[in-house]
Amino acid sequence: MCLGIPGKIVRWVHRDGTLAAAEVEFDGVRRVCHMACVPEAKEGDYVIVHAGIAISRVDPVEARRIFEQLEALGDDDGWRDD
């Protein structure tokens, strides 16, 4: 099973086609992610990220719902680095 996690685009690093990359924040942790699949995304947008690749944009309300469901799983399930 694959798991994609929503993250918020903080800033674009590169906007160049296949090398597109942006800094994305996940519950306070920031990572640079590959953005070629969502070149239309803007800073402040939420994207679903799988294995470091943003695969689609997601509505902020849906992102919040996913965060709440992950939180309900509890910290012991290892989805966060806390």
C-alpha positions in Angstrom: 0.0 0.0 0.0 1.2 3.5 -0.9 0.7 6.4 1.5 0.6 10.0 0.4 0.8 12.7 3.0 -0.5 16.3 2.5 2.0 19.1 2.9 1.9 22.9 2.4 4.2 24.5 -0.2 6.3 27.0 1.6 8.5 28.2 -1.3 9.6 27.1 -4.7 13.2 26.2 -5.1 13.2 25.5 -8.9 10.4 25.9 -11.3 12.2 24.3 -14.2 10.1 21.4 -15.8 11.4 18.0 -14.8 13.7 19.5 -12.1 10.9 21.5 -10.4 11.3 21.4 -6.6 9.7 23.2 -3.7 10.1 23.3 0.1 7.0 21.6 1.6 6.0 21.6 5.3 4.5 18.5 7.0 3.4 19.2 10.6 6.2 21.6 11.2 8.9 19.5 9.3 10.1 20.9 6.0 11.4 18.9 3.1 12.3 19.7 -0.5 10.0 17.7 -2.8 9.9 17.0 -6.5 7.1 19.1 -8.1 7.1 18.2 -11.8 3.7 16.5 -11.5 2.1 19.7 -10.1 3.8 22.6 -11.9 0.6 24.8 -11.5 0.8 24.6 -7.7 1.5 27.9 -5.8 3.1 28.8 -2.5 0.4 28.2 0.2 -1.2 25.3 -1.8 -1.5 21.8 -0.3 -0.1 18.9 -2.2 -0.2 15.1 -1.6 3.4 13.8 -1.4 4.5 10.2 -1.9 8.2 9.2 -1.6 9.3 12.9 -2.0 7.2 13.5 -5.1 4.2 15.8 -5.0 1.6 13.9 -7.0 -1.5 16.1 -6.8 -2.9 19.3 -5.3 -5.4 18.9 -2.5 -8.0 21.2 -1.1 -7.0 22.8 2.3 -10.2 21.4 3.9 -9.4 17.9 2.7 -5.8 18.3 3.9 -7.0 19.2 7.4 -9.3 16.2 7.4 -6.4 13.9 6.6 -4.3 15.5 9.3 -7.1 14.9 11.8 -7.4 11.3 10.8 -3.6 10.7 11.1 -3.6 12.4 14.5 -6.4 10.0 15.6 -4.1 7.1 14.8 -1.8 8.3 17.5 1.9 9.1 17.7 2.9 5.5 18.2 2.1 4.5 14.7 5.3 6.2 13.4 3.9 8.5 10.7 5.8 11.4 12.3 9.4 12.0 13.3 8.4 13.4 16.8 
